[in-house]
């Protein structure tokens, strides 16, 4: 009588092992192949102090942390560009980490960004991976794609007599940020938006009292988000790691980004294209 029972238990154990292996395989496929390519377009309305009515309804689309070549192919970037253009943006902003490793091998992928078609222009700032690798070919590729690179500078968009100022700081992690230079260039009137790769810079931006919005990346939203487990968050992305925050009188928004770092996996943290509609608070 013991042998049949043993065979039954052995069969059950084999079934459990097979089911477990199947689940592990499916999970592996999902986190490696499905979710990293499952782009989500999010929509957020932002009331901006000092925003002239001429910019009411102005549409900004943010992409960040492309990490081109590090698992992100040309086809994937082309799909990102297609989705961005479908949002009919007035302005496209790219908040850093265009590539992550071996930039000279992957730099050619950035020519895809020349296909972006905002009404006004595309602007960009550098991220820590851009700077810590080799920033010069990245700067060149960005400019060749027709993108305005903001490094401690301000670009002003005009609607007749109304103005909207887009500022960008150098990478904070690399200590290349010069907020003092930005403030020296920033006109006293007109709404202002800050682009900073690292979101925790929001504390310094908000302290000026001059900006209504900061857009950032860097965190990847944690990339792997498991309930009851703190996601891995890099330095300078721990105070404002994901989504929308109110920092004094300024809104901070941290996008989950497009690419990944270290491992080309995502779980419970889909790649994000962020769409913002500016609303006049007057």
C-alpha positions, 0 to 999 in steps of 0.5 A: 500500500505504501508504493502507490501512495509514494507514486501519488506523492511523487506525481504531485511533487512533479506537477508542482515543480513543473507548474513552478518552472512554467510560472518562472518562465512566464514571469521571465518572459513578461519582465524581459520581453513584455513590460519593458516594451509596453509603453504607457502614455499618461496625461496630467493637467498642471496649473502653472502660476504666471502662465499667460492665457496664450499658453492655456492648453499648451501641450508638453510631452516628456520622454526620459532615460532612453538608454539607447542601445542598452536593450532599447533598439531602433525599432523601439525608439521609433515606436516611442517617437511615433507615440510622442508625435501622436500626442500632437505636442507643442513642446517635447522635452527629453530629461537625460540619459540618452544612452547608458554605456558605450555611447559611441557605439549607440549614438547613431540611434539618436538620429531617430529623435530628428523625427519628433514633430512638436509645434515649437521645438524639442529641448533636452538636458543631459543625465548622469549616464550621458556625462559619465560616459562621453558627453561630447558625441552625445551633445553632437548627436542631440544637436544634429537631431535638431534638438536644443540642449539646455545646460544651465540655460533658458529657452523662451517660447513666444506667443505674441507678447506672452512668454514661457521660459524652459530652463535646464540645468547641467547634471546634478549627480555630476555636480554640473548644475548651476542654478545661479546661471539659470536665474541670472538668465531667467526674465522676471516675468512669464511662467517658467519650467525647469528640466532637471534629470535628477528629481530631488533637485526640486527642493532647490528649484522650488526654493527660488519661488520662480518655477511652476513645474519641474520635469525629471527622470533618473529613477525609472520609477524604481523599475522593479516594483514589488508590493511590500518591498522598497524598489531600488532607487538611485541617489537623488531620486529618493524624495520624489521617485515616481509621479506627481508631487507638490514641492512648496508652490511648484509641481514636481513630476518624475517620469518612469522613463523609457529604458532600463539600467543594469538589467533590461527588466521591468515589473509593475513599472511600465515605461512612460511617455508623459503628456502635460496640459498646462492650465492658466491658474488665473 
